[in-house]
């Protein structure tokens, strides 16, 4: 049975925007597991992270997910003010501990796309609020309008 526990509050402003798709587990050409995007409006049709015509709003994607048409929901970032990165193999499978380098990268990432305000990420386990990367000299991540990193 699928259980949705709630959209993170940071993503709620994006819920009415048409930038959501479903994904289903699949196998890529190399025989490895992958997440294949499908349209929430037409769950039998493939979606594209680069084609807004294949996206829907979050309530539509959630209904399709709850109806069993997908294994999950994905937010399409193209043209948004959001940036994301994926850190593979950064958690100890036995202890669940996150590698210090991965934890430090997340804590010091400053996401900016021409905005004057600073974005900070907190380590909620420890209740700490790290300084922004612009103050710490940490990495920055920006995308152009095509979703490409410089």
C-alpha positions in Angstrom: 0.0 0.0 0.0 1.3 3.4 -0.9 1.6 6.0 1.8 2.2 9.7 1.2 3.2 11.5 4.4 3.2 15.1 3.1 4.9 17.5 0.8 7.9 19.2 2.5 6.9 22.8 3.3 9.8 24.1 1.2 8.1 22.5 -1.9 4.5 23.6 -1.2 4.8 26.8 -3.3 5.5 24.5 -6.3 2.5 22.3 -5.8 0.1 24.3 -8.0 2.8 24.7 -10.7 2.8 22.2 -13.6 6.2 20.7 -13.0 5.4 17.3 -11.5 5.6 13.8 -13.0 5.4 10.2 -11.9 8.3 7.7 -12.0 8.4 3.9 -12.2 11.2 1.6 -11.5 12.8 0.4 -14.7 16.1 -1.0 -16.0 18.5 1.1 -18.2 20.5 -0.1 -21.2 23.3 -1.2 -18.9 20.9 -3.4 -16.9 20.9 -1.2 -13.8 17.8 0.1 -12.0 16.6 3.5 -13.0 13.6 5.8 -12.4 11.6 6.2 -15.7 9.4 9.3 -15.8 5.7 9.1 -16.8 3.0 11.7 -17.3 0.5 12.0 -14.4 -2.2 13.1 -16.9 -1.5 10.1 -19.1 0.3 7.5 -17.0 0.9 5.2 -19.9 3.0 7.9 -21.7 6.6 8.7 -21.0 7.4 12.1 -19.6 10.4 14.3 -20.0 12.2 16.5 -17.5 12.9 18.9 -20.5 9.3 19.1 -21.8 6.8 21.1 -19.7 4.0 19.8 -21.9 4.4 16.4 -20.1 4.2 17.8 -16.6 1.2 18.3 -14.3 0.5 20.0 -11.0 1.2 18.2 -7.7 -2.4 17.2 -6.8 -2.8 15.5 -10.2 0.5 13.7 -9.8 -0.5 12.6 -6.2 -3.8 11.3 -7.4 -2.1 9.2 -10.2 0.5 7.9 -7.7 -2.2 7.0 -5.1 -4.1 5.2 -7.9 -1.1 3.0 -8.4 0.2 4.5 -11.7 3.7 5.2 -10.4 6.3 4.2 -7.8 6.9 7.8 -6.9 6.5 11.5 -7.8 9.2 13.7 -9.3 9.6 17.5 -9.4 10.9 18.8 -12.7 13.5 21.6 -12.0 13.9 23.1 -15.5 13.1 26.8 -15.5 12.6 26.8 -11.7 14.7 28.5 -9.0 15.7 25.1 -7.6 18.8 23.1 -7.9 19.4 19.6 -6.7 22.2 17.1 -6.4 22.4 13.4 -5.7 25.1 11.9 -3.4 25.4 8.2 -4.1 26.9 5.7 -1.6 27.3 8.3 1.2 25.5 6.3 3.9 27.0 3.4 5.8 24.6 0.5 5.1 25.2 -1.0 8.6 25.1 2.0 10.8 23.2 4.5 8.7 25.8 7.1 9.4 26.3 9.7 6.6 29.8 10.2 5.4 31.3 13.4 6.9 32.3 14.8 3.5 28.7 14.4 2.2 27.3 15.9 5.4 29.7 18.9 5.0 28.8 19.4 1.4 25.1 19.6 2.1 25.6 21.9 5.1 27.8 24.3 3.1 25.9 24.4 -0.2 24.7 27.8 -1.2 22.1 27.7 -3.9 21.7 30.9 -5.8 20.2 31.9 -9.1 20.5 35.6 -9.1 18.7 36.0 -5.7 20.0 38.5 -3.1 18.8 36.4 -0.1 21.0 33.7 1.4 19.7 30.1 1.5 20.8 28.1 4.5 20.6 24.4 5.2 20.3 23.2 8.7 21.5 20.0 10.2 18.1 19.1 11.9 19.6 16.1 13.8 21.9 18.3 15.7 19.7 21.4 15.7 22.5 23.5 14.2 22.3 26.2 11.6 25.5 26.4 9.5 26.8 29.6 8.0 26.0 30.1 4.4 28.6 29.0 1.8 29.1 32.6 0.7 30.4 33.4 4.2 32.3 30.1 4.5 33.8 30.1 1.0 32.0 26.8 0.2 30.8 25.5 -3.1 28.1 27.2 -5.1 25.8 25.6 -7.6 24.0 27.5 -10.4 22.2 26.4 -13.5 21.4 28.3 -16.7 18.0 28.6 -18.2 18.4 25.2 -19.9 19.1 23.5 -16.6 22.8 23.0 -17.3 25.6 23.6 -14.8 28.2 26.1 -16.0 
